[in-house]
Amino acid sequence: DQATVLVIPESFRVLGQKLRVFVTGARAPDQIGTLANAIAEIGCTVLTAPTRTRAVIAVGGGITAMSNVQAGMPGLVLAEAKDNEFLPSRPRPMELDTTTVDWIHPTAIPGLTIGPLLGREFSSVAPQRRIPALDGLDVSDVLMGTFRGALGDEAALTAQACYGDGKAVVTTLRLVETSRTDPLARAILVALLRYVISDACSPQTRIVAPSDTMG
């Protein structure tokens, strides 16, 4: 028998710098509290108001997070496999076409071995349901996505877009609960936060009025 061990370097588990971040969201307060603890552990100063903050981190979206991003603050949205204000979506068509996300493009997480997403390492952080294809996103703004199993269920989806004067990265990986205990989830959370505040995060898609495109 052979076993594959995924080793996560310590440098992927913490930011290595102090960041002031605003944590909010549309989900329950206990989930926001869980996320705040994880964010503090990776090296952030967690605030409950957007005062001189570098980024907003949202659990499940929320109008407060959206308004901050539109005003120019980078946002990391942990969608937790739920539709929200940041990613208007529609059902995936039965036949594959150009709107279907069907590849892994993990440029947002350089140096971290995360593929293939079909591996067992992702079982604790992958969404529990099929994720709709995204309508209106430039293909270059889909950072990570793949199908799982014979039925084509998607294992993960991470994408970016511009909103107003700001930008956001939205992921459906389940990082709120798992980032406290799962080394891979912690590393992905760190990498995505590093990415969204960097110049490398430069979405080509601009969503003018997300609320008008839901449906």
Residue pairs with C-beta under 8 A, 6 or more apart in sequence:
4 119
6 113
6 119
6 121
6 184
8 112
8 183
8 184
8 186
8 187
12 111
12 112
12 186
12 187
12 190
12 191
13 42
13 183
13 186
13 187
13 190
14 41
14 42
14 43
14 190
15 42
15 43
15 44
15 190
15 193
15 194
16 43
17 43
18 43
18 44
18 45
19 43
19 44
19 45
19 54
19 55
19 193
19 197
20 44
20 45
20 47
20 52
20 53
20 54
21 39
21 44
21 45
21 46
21 47
21 53
21 54
21 55
21 56
21 57
21 193
22 47
22 48
22 49
22 50
22 51
22 53
22 55
22 56
22 57
22 68
22 73
23 32
23 35
23 36
23 39
23 46
23 47
23 48
23 56
23 57
23 58
23 59
24 32
24 56
24 57
24 58
24 59
24 62
24 64
24 65
24 68
25 31
25 32
25 35
25 58
25 59
25 60
25 61
25 62
25 65
25 78
26 58
26 59
26 60
26 61
26 62
26 63
26 65
26 84
27 59
27 60
27 80
27 176
31 59
31 60
31 176
31 177
32 59
34 176
34 177
34 180
35 57
35 59
35 78
35 176
35 179
36 46
37 180
38 175
38 176
38 179
38 180
38 186
38 189
39 46
39 57
39 189
40 46
41 180
42 186
42 189
42 190
42 193
44 193
47 53
50 56
50 68
50 73
53 73
54 73
54 74
54 197
55 73
55 74
55 75
55 76
55 193
55 196
55 197
56 65
56 68
56 69
56 73
56 74
56 75
56 76
57 75
57 76
57 77
57 78
57 193
58 64
58 65
58 75
58 76
58 77
58 78
59 78
59 80
59 176
60 77
60 78
60 79
60 80
60 82
60 84
61 77
61 79
61 82
61 84
61 85
61 86
62 84
62 85
63 85
65 75
65 77
65 85
65 86
66 85
66 86
66 163
66 210
68 75
68 166
69 75
69 86
69 163
69 164
69 166
69 167
69 168
70 163
70 164
70 165
70 166
71 164
71 165
71 166
72 164
72 165
72 166
73 166
74 166
74 167
74 168
74 196
74 197
74 201
75 86
75 163
75 166
75 167
75 168
75 169
75 196
76 168
76 169
76 171
76 192
76 193
76 196
77 84
77 86
77 168
77 169
77 170
77 171
78 171
78 173
78 175
78 176
79 86
79 87
79 170
79 171
79 172
80 127
80 172
80 174
80 176
81 127
81 128
81 129
81 131
81 172
81 174
83 89
83 132
83 214
84 170
85 210
85 211
85 214
86 161
86 163
86 168
86 170
86 207
86 210
87 134
87 159
87 161
87 170
87 210
88 134
88 135
88 136
88 207
88 210
88 213
88 214
88 215
89 131
89 132
89 133
89 134
89 135
89 214
90 132
90 133
90 135
90 215
91 132
91 133
92 99
92 100
92 130
92 132
92 133
93 99
93 100
93 133
96 102
98 139
99 133
99 134
99 135
100 133
101 133
101 134
101 142
101 145
101 146
101 154
101 157
102 145
102 146
102 147
103 142
103 145
103 146
104 114
104 115
104 116
104 117
104 144
104 145
104 146
105 142
105 143
105 144
105 145
106 112
106 114
106 115
106 143
106 144
107 143
107 200
108 143
108 144
108 158
108 160
108 169
108 191
108 192
108 195
108 200
108 201
109 144
109 187
109 188
109 191
109 192
109 195
110 191
112 187
112 188
112 191
114 121
114 122
114 144
114 184
114 188
116 146
117 126
117 144
117 146
117 148
117 155
117 156
118 146
118 148
118 155
121 184
122 155
122 156
122 184
124 174
124 178
124 182
124 184
124 185
125 156
125 173
125 174
125 175
125 178
125 182
125 184
125 185
125 188
126 148
126 155
126 156
126 173
126 174
127 154
127 155
127 156
127 157
127 172
127 173
127 174
128 174
129 153
130 152
130 153
130 154
131 154
131 157
131 172
134 142
134 157
134 159
135 213
136 205
136 207
136 213
137 159
137 161
137 205
138 203
138 204
138 205
140 204
141 159
141 160
141 161
141 203
141 204
141 205
142 157
142 158
142 159
143 158
143 159
143 160
143 169
144 156
144 157
144 158
144 171
145 154
145 156
145 157
145 158
145 159
146 154
146 155
146 156
147 153
147 154
147 155
148 154
148 155
156 171
156 172
156 173
157 171
157 172
158 169
158 170
158 171
158 172
158 173
158 192
159 169
159 170
159 171
160 167
160 168
160 169
160 170
160 196
160 201
160 203
160 205
161 167
161 168
161 170
161 203
161 205
161 206
161 207
162 203
162 205
162 206
162 207
163 206
163 207
163 210
167 196
167 201
167 202
167 203
168 196
169 192
169 195
169 196
169 201
171 188
171 192
173 185
173 188
174 185
175 185
175 188
175 189
178 185
179 185
179 186
179 189
180 186
195 201
207 213
